[in-house]
Amino acid sequence: MFPKVNDLIVDYLHGKIKPKTLFTLLIFVFFTACQTANLPQENSSGAETAVSSQTTALFKNVSRTAGIVHTRQGNNRAIGQAWGDYDRDGWVDFYVTDTQGPNSLFRNNGDGTFSRPTFAETVALPDGYSGGASFADYDNDGWPDLYVVNWGQNHLFHNEAGQGFVDVTAQAGVGGEDANSQTASWGDYDNDGWLDLYVANWACYPRCGRPNQGESDRLYHNNGDGTFSDVTPLLHGQTYGAGFVASFTDYDNDGDQDIYLVNDEFLFPIGNKLWRNDGPGCEVGKVVGHCFTEVASEAGADTRVMGMGLATADYDNDGDFDFYFSNAGPMTLLQNQGDGTFGDVADLAGVDLPNGIAWAATALDYDNDGWQDLYLAVMTTADHSGLAANPLFHNNGDGTFSRVGSGSG
């Protein structure tokens, strides 16, 4: 069954079948596979997931009144976005990608509206097939730069003091190898004060010509002079798969950033990866740098899922980072036990959403009560109920979450 489903996904990604057709076929596959399972509507503990009776909207969609109008080209794949104050005027701007058309940069006018700056076309990539994007000050000049990943070459744009952007991909050495990159993550793994870069590659297409073949991710070390070095060998050849999103996180609180990667087993059947940062002193071939040890299995973090989104946060306020990631099926919440291991508590916490197919996941304290809440971008459901609302989970502060009702907006 899975090779046939893989073919459907590949056809979808190439625009050969429409989203509604794909959704129908996937729903049929999930429904057929789960018929005998009779998926319950309650947690396995027997307690129903709490849903608050929200009657007053917490959020309001103001996209059009704010001037944020992005006409999505084509009909396949989701779009990515990046938020950052590129002109340092105290107002957060944002950039949105498109898979079959130009990307858009919006400047925050500071009055509740956005507009496109005159130089927006320099970062539009009209012929690109863009996925994720992120703002980060890679050269420590105080101005957030922009990195965009694509099917094909990735692009790094240097921020010219808020007055425009210049493509410095070739000089910086972070263009990649014409793979299908999904996301990029920034972190300073060697504590030298310069942001390093991890690029999650989902497939080797278009370089290899085989859309359903995996690819190796890339770890780039920031040399501090505007260039990067590919130090992927430091991860000991364990980056091949279908990477979706990674996070630099000091999960063991030893003072240096480790790397957690969510993989998509739908394309390549391996679990997630966790590289523990063991500090400097390693040499792998011609690459010298920090030592990384892959410990996902022993840490209980090697979950095999059709992973897509990742939220990293200390949801239980116990002083260490936990991982919540989305999936085509039940979501996973890995609680950090504080001893280098993790346990999946999504069901007990009420955030497993067993009937969902979700993409992005994020953590935020939307009500400023000191506890990180969770939000999911859901594509559809795994049964016949069709498109699903994006759930917002309120952190109750006792290890559980309540799903905020439909009235939240």
Helices and strands as residue ranges (DSSP letters): H 2-13, H 19-34, E 81-84, E 93-96, E 104-108, E 114-115, G 120-123, E 130-136, E 145-152, E 155-159, E 165-167, H 169-172, E 179-187, E 196-203, E 215-216, E 218-222, E 228-230, G 232-235, E 240-241, E 243-249, E 258-263, E 273-284, E 287-294, H 296-299, E 310-313, E 322-325, E 332-336, E 342-344, H 346-349, E 356-364, E 373-381, E 392-395, E 401-403, G 406-408
